[in-house]
Amino acid sequence: MWRIVRPSGSLVLGTPGYGRWLCRVLKRIYGKALPGAYVHEHITRYTRDELAGRLRAAGYEILDCQYVRFCEMIVKARKPLTSGPRRA
């Protein structure tokens, strides 16, 4: 993501919001209703704080975070004018 987003550009990313109880319940129901479906393909299950922390550690500024239907987390972040990502 760092390589593709231009300096001062925006990054918009969406992922299931696993910090929300409704998301966890819906994923369980979905997994039982459709065994073998994609429900287990999300290897890293981010909460809002975890994703924001990773983006900040990479050097992004979090501008906004909204939820679609209380479950899908959409984060908007801005890449600074610096030349490279921060390394921890």
Protein Blocks (a to p, Z undefined) as FASTA:
>chain_A
ZZmpcghiacddddddfkbmklmmmmmmmmmmmghiaklmpmbacdfklmmmmmmmnopa
cfbdcdeehlaccddddddfbfbdcdZZ
